[in-house]
Each structure stands twice: as C-alpha cells, then as structure tokens.
Amino acid sequence: MKPIPNNILKRMDKTERKKLGKLGLTNEEIQTRNEFELEKDLQRDVINLLHQRDIWVQSSRFGKRSTATKGAPDFLFVWTLNGIPRPMAFEVKVGNGKPTKWQLETHMHMRRNGWLVFVVRSLNEAREFLDGKLQVLE
C-alpha cells in the first residue's frame, strides 16, 4: 500500500487515521516517535553506565508520566570529582532536542544550590561528564 500524502493525513479525522496504523501517521508524528525511542534508548544506556560505576541514581520510569517536580532532570545522583562528592543531574536529549522552559528553570535553581547539571546527548558525553572532562556552564 502506498503512503498517504502528509497534507491529506493532516485533514483526516484522527480516529480514521488511527485505523490505518503506521500509515496514518504524519511525517512529524513519525519523527517524534523516532526521537522518543532514541531518547529512551539513550536513557537506558546512561542508567546502565551509572550502575556500572556503582552510582546510586534516582530516576523516573522512561516513557511514563512522572510524579517528580515539573522540570526535574532525568537522573539525580552524587559523584565524587577530584575527591569531592558533588550532587549531579543528567537531562537526556537527542538530536536537536532542547530542555523545556521548566527544565531550564529547574536547572538554574539546582545550579544555584551547588548541583552540577548536564544535558547529555550521547553515552560518550555522559562518560566525559563523569570523568570531569566536560564542564557545565554555570
């Protein structure tokens, strides 16, 4: 079956589009789903990295509505840098994803209280933050 053009999909009733399954998704909806899956995979990789380094971490369930404070980072933990225990937070984003207004506001408040808050876009970047090779803008 041939894909339905985006301009037609946008004019269709959502219940009718839903009956079509994947063929009923607009290009934007497909891209959003793909980014969500990539972010979920990166979150899983980051939490595995933290566990490998024997770091206790607080996180919400991926893809589920959170009861955490609005704007709270994905991961909260304490990590020792240069012999000093520091509260740290990772917000995971993929591609060109940017923190929301709420997230930026929360990050600012946390930094004022001594937290190191990082937006992580790759597993390698998470490693570099943990190793003290990358710095956060304060």
Secondary structure, 3 states (H helix, E strand, C coil): CCCCCHHHHHHCCHHHHHHCHHHHCCHHHHHHHHHHHHHHHHHHHHHHHHHHCCCCEEECCCCCCCCCCCCCCCEEEEEEECCEEEEEEEEECCCCCCCCHHHHHHHHHHHHCCCEEEEECCHHHHHHHHCCCCCCCC
